[in-house]
Structure formats: C-alpha cells, structure tokens
Amino acid sequence: MSLQGRTILITGAGRGLGRAFAEACAAAKADTIVVADVQAEWGEATAEALRCAGAKATFFAVDLGDPGSIDAFSAKVRAQYAHIDGLVNNGAIATGIGGKTFEEIDIATWDKVMAVNVRGTWLMIKAMAPLLRRSRLGGRIVNLASDTALWGAPRLLHYVGSKGAVIAMTRSLARELGPDGIAVNTIAPGLVLVEATEYVPEERRQLYVSGRAMQRAQLPDDVTGAVVFLLGQGAGFVTGQLLPVNGGFVFN
C-alpha cells in the first residue's frame, strides 16, 4: 500500500472525499501530492495542511467545466512536473442537484453536470496522459463513479447518468492506455458522510444504512484504502475494473 516515490494528482481535493484521498496518499508516503480544486480557498487549505503534516503538496486551481481552465491547469502542472504517477478524478458536481424527477430536471443543470462530471473527467485524463506516460513506476488513473449508477437511484438522473458514463469510459480508456502501461479503474462509493452529501434527505440516508450488508454510515476512511491500493504497485495489472465500495449496498 506504499505510494513512496509517486506523484499523485487529485481533483476536487479541497474538501470531502478528495481531501481524504490526499491525506491518505500522504500517509502512504506519496512523494508529492498535487491538489486541484475549483475553490482556491479549499484547495490551498488542503495543500497547507498536507505540508504541515510533512508532505510535499502543491495547489493549482481548475474548473472542470471549462476546457480553457483545464488547458491552463495542465500547462502549470507540466511546467513544474516532468511526470505524474497517479491521477484521481474525484472532482464532480454532486451537491444540491437531487430530488427532481427526470421530467423536472432543467436542461441547463443537465448540461452543467455532464460538462463537469463526464467531459471534465475526459479532458483531465487527456491533459494528464502525456505526464502519466512518463511515469517510471507505471501510471494509474482512478475515476470516481457512484453506486447510484449501479442500483438506479431515482430523482437523480443527471448525476446517475454522468457516473454511468464514467464507468463506461473507464473500460474504453483501459484498452487505449493499456499499451502505455497505464491502469485505469473506477471505484463506486455509496453515500459517504461528507459535506457534499449533507443535503441528502434523511429517508435516503436510512435507506443506505438499512440496505447495506454492513449496516452503518459510510465514512471517508472506508473509501480511501481502495484508492490507495489502485494507485500503488500492487494494482499494476488491475485495469478496466469497477469496484463498489459501499458496505454491500449493491454487489457488482
């Protein structure tokens, strides 16, 4: 589970699961952690906390919904790093968009969710692929999906659709990047207790707890181990896979 010598880039690392991934990578002795987030205040705070804990960390702002922002972000990363060894595509729109039926979702919100969660993931991989190909340890990409795309959560079609697309993209990307020695996988967490899920109604929260094989709330630390494993040496021959991490709410 060691990430020693690896440079890991994490999007959406300003808070919640993204910050937990960054802290877990630091604990696993990653050489450098590149923090990316649309909110500069959050991203800077994460990077500073990592540095205070003894890790090397840098923050760069990026808006995954803006292709120009991703290009500018990529240029800054390339100017500072000759390679990266791992990319965690965690950044996404998830907060405050649930509760509407498929007939009630407006086109502008649908397009925004798809632009960030689907197109943004694709463009970030496209931008970082040259640096991942230069990894001497074997490049790793870990995409964040959601188990909502596995059980068909209602009143969340735009988000569910976007995460289903990420799962499908992972399989295609695994074949395209496999010849370069880059492993591409997806994890699908359940409902995790972080800031982004505070808006979720209590009824949905209880559905997750009662429906799990392990009937308790899911915490960030329940997810970080899977990500660290997929970024490390032991997962070099694991690619194109989907790993639900949800306490047995759904089985893959």
N, C-alpha and C positions, 0 to 999 in steps of 0.2 A: 504493500500500500504506500510505499515511499514514492514521492514525486521529486526526489533530490535531483538537481541539475536541470529541471524542466521549467520553462517559462510558460505560464498559463494565462490566457486572456479570458475574462468573464464579462459578458454583457449583463446589464441590469444588476450590477453588483453593489449598488448604493444602499440597498436595504433588503430585508426579507430573505428569501432563499438565496438570491445572488450573493448577498453579503455572507451568508452562512457557507456557501461554496468557497468563497475567497478565504474565509477563516480556516476552513477545513484543509484547503490546499496549503496554506501557510503552516498549519500543524503537521502536514505531511512532508514538510521540508522542501516545498517548491522553491526553485532558485529565485524566481521573480513572478509577481502577480500583476497583471495589467488589468486595472479596474476601468470598466466602461459603463457609463450611465448617462441618461438624458438630463438628469438633475445633478448639476455640478456640486451643489452643497452636500448631497448624499454621497456622491462618488468620492469627493475629497475627504469626507469624514471616514469612509471605509479605508481609503488608502492610508490616511494618517493613523488610524487605529492599527492597521497591519504593521506599519513602520514602528509604532510604539511597542508592538509585541515582538519586534526583532526581525520582521520580514522585509524583503525588498518589494516595494509596491509603487506603482505609478498610476495616476488617473488621467484619462482622456475622455472628454465629453463626446457623445454621439447620439443623434436622433435616428433611430432605426427606421422611422417613417420617411426620412428624407435621404434619397440617394446621394445628393451632394454632400450631406453631412457624413455619410459613410465613407465617401471618397476622401474627404478632408481628414477624417479619423485615421483611415488607412495610411495616408501619407505621413502622419505624425508617428504612427507605430513603426512604419518602415524606416523612418529616419533615425529611430532610437534602437531598434532591434533588428539583428540580422536574420533571426528566425524566431518562430514560436513553436512550442511543442504540443500545446493543447488549447482548444477553443471550446468554451461552454456558452452555447447560445441560450441564455436564460431570459434576456430582455423580451418583454411582451406586454401587450395591453390585456389586463385581466380584471382590473378594479372597476366596479361600478357599472358594468355593462350587462349584468344578468337580470333576469326577471321578466323579460319581454318574450312573447311568443314569436315564432318565425314571421308571423304576419305583422307584428308591431315593430320589428327592427327597422330602423330607417337606413336608407342607402348610404348616407354619409358615414354613419357608425360602422356599418358593414365594411365599407371600403377602408376605413382607418384601421380596423382590426386586421384585415388582410394585408394591408400595406406594411404594418409593423411586424405582425407575427409570422407571416409567410414570406413576403417579399424581402423584409428586413433580414430574416434568417438566411435566405438565399444570397443576398448581396453581401452579408458579412462573411459567409463562407467563401464566396467568390473573391472578396478583397483579401482574405487572410490565407487563401490557398497557396500563393507563392511562398509565404513565410513558413507555412506548415510543411511544404515540400522540402524545405531546407533543414528540417529537424533531423539531427543525427540519432535521436532516440526513438523516432517513429511518431509521426503526427497523430493526434487524437482529436476528434470532434465529438462533443456530447451535446445533443439537442434536447431541449425541454419540451415535452408534449404535455399531456394531461390524461388522466384516466377517464375524464368526461368524454373523450373521443372513443373510448372502449365500451362504455356502458350506455352511451347515447343520452347524456344529460339533457333534459328539456329546458326550455326557456333560456337557451344559451347558444343558439345555433351558430352564430358568427364565430364565437370562441371555439366551440366544438369543431366546426369546420376547419378553422385555422390550424388546430392542433392535429386533426386528422391529416391535413396536408403535410405537416412537419414529419409525421410518421412515414408517409409515402415518400417524401423527398429523401429521408434518411436512407431508405433502401436503394434508391437510384444513385444517390451520391456515394454510397458504399462501393458500388460497382465502378463508378467513374474514378474514384480516388484510390481504390484498392491497388492499382498498379503502381501508385506512388508511395505505397506503404502507409497510407493514412487510414485509420479505422474511424468509422462513423457510426454512432449508435444514438439511441433515444431512450430517455427514461420518462416514465409517465407517473408522476406523483398523484396521490389523492389530494383531498382537501387538507392543506397544511396550515397550521396556525401561525400566520404571518400578517403583516399589515395589509397586504393586498387582498386578503380574504376576510377582513373584518366586516365587510358589508354583507356577507353571505347570511341569509336568514337562518334562524335557529333550527327550523324544521329540516333544512338541508344538512346542517351540521350533524344533527341527531341521526339522520338517515345514514350518513357515512359511518358514524360510530357503531350504530346497531347492525349495519350491514357488513362490517368487516369481520374477518376471521379473528383478528386481534382487536377486541372492542375497546378502543381508547382513542383519544385525539392523536392526530399525527403532528409531529414536531419537525422543525428543520433538520435536526440531527438524525432523524430517521431516513433522510434522503441523501445526506452528504456522503455517506460511505460508498454508495453506489457510484456516485460521480467520481470520487477519488479513485476508485478501482478502475473505472473505464478510462481514466486519464493516464493510468500508470502502466508499468512494464508488463504486468500480468495479463493485460487485456489486449495485447498486440495482435492476437489472432481472432478477436471477437469483433465482428463488424456487421452492419446492416440489421442489428437486433433492436428489439423493443423490450424494455424491462419495466413492467409496472412496479411501482414502489408505493404501496397503499395499504399495507396490512391485510391484504387478502380481500379487499372490497370487490375486485374483479380479478379473474385469473386469465393469463394470456395463453 
